Amino acid sequence: MMERHGIKAILILISVILLLSPLTEAQTQPPSRVELLRKKRLEKAHRLHPYRPGRLERLFMFIEEGHIQAILSRGFAGFYPVFGGIRTGAGTAGGILFRPRLPRRYLHVSLRAAFSIRSYQGYQGVIGFTPRRWSVLGFIRYRQMPKEDFFGIGGNSRAELRSTYRLNDFQVGGAAGVFLGQSVSAMVQLSFLRNDPGPGKERSVPQVGDVFPETEAPGLTEAVGFLISRLQLRFDFRNIRKNRLTPRAFALQDDPLAARTLNPDRGVLLELQLSRYDDVDTDRYSFHRLNVELQEYFSFYRAHQVLAFRQFVSITDRNGHGEIPIYLMQTLGGGNSLRAYRDFRFRDNHVLLLNGEYRWRAWTGLQMALFFDAGKAVSRRSGLNFARMITSYGIGARIRT
């Protein structure tokens, strides 16, 4: 009996071992491919974190969001840093602006001084009333511009004939503007302008008088005073409202192209400007001028891509006699007109300019642009056509602010 019970116990033990052995093998088998992939996904999910832009991208985002402007606009006790603003061709410039806080927000008082790396200087003062719908102001300005460039008159000017002259000017006057909503404005200006030309200070460049006779560079042998009257109508339906022209900017505007950018993404701009310059000293240089500018913007792909176009024409009438000083002629060249040429490269009585741009967003705050420019400067109005235009094209980058 004992043997039977022993044999029976052995059989039961063997059966238990056989039953448990498949489970043990299943537990020791390697995980399947599906299980491995699932495990990796779970581990990756635990390691996920929000996207962190790099240093350069953070810099562009900082600029695009307007933080730099916000920092600079705080000022200290009414003093603010300023950059540029003297004149095209002055080079990198900076200075200080004093604008005290006044009890009434629509009162404006400011004093400004700026200096450039090319020894240019500019000083101006403005006082006025600037409510939301209208503005009236008075201004005074003095500038020293010792290294002005001149390449000759007309579209056939040559780069190797670059010469230099000095121009100091003083201007005092007033301006007023009326705003009809956000998009339509009318402005007028009355002022006195005194121009005092002389020898240039650019040592490596010859004087204008050594390269051109007086008949080919009028206005550089004497100081001349002008009474200026100007009327402007502006219809601005672009999406960037900070481009709205104020009476202060209008009053102190030299070149209508210098203050222009193609930054907006959509909309249309039409501007008509009529100016009269009366020579109060010799009556030799009196003239009037009509400027017409049209801009169009078309955006697509959520405004990440933009087509921008501009057409500009300037027509000057000498009243059948007299001459126009070279420093008051409309010019072409530089970053706001014919971008492949130097500032002031072309100038004459009449100017035609066409610009086209295709822009796309390359990065946060950074746009790339393919551009094409065409223009001409001619002495006769009949020359304002599309024949034999000067062209430039290229690719560039622009930081959006």
CORBEL-V107784 format. One record per helix or strand. SS is the DSSP state (alpha for helix, beta for strand). FROM is the first residue (numbers start at 0). LEN is the number of residues. If there is no record, write none. Layout:
BEGIN
ss = (SS;SS)
from = (FROM;FROM)
len = (LEN;LEN)
END
This chain:
BEGIN
ss = (alpha;alpha;alpha;alpha;beta;beta;beta;beta;beta;beta;alpha;beta;beta;beta;alpha;alpha;beta;alpha;alpha;beta;beta;beta;alpha;beta;beta;beta;beta;alpha;beta)
from = (1;32;54;66;75;78;92;106;120;133;158;162;183;206;207;213;223;240;246;266;286;304;325;329;345;349;365;380;389)
len = (27;15;10;8;1;5;6;10;9;17;3;18;16;1;4;3;13;3;5;13;14;13;3;3;3;14;13;3;10)
END
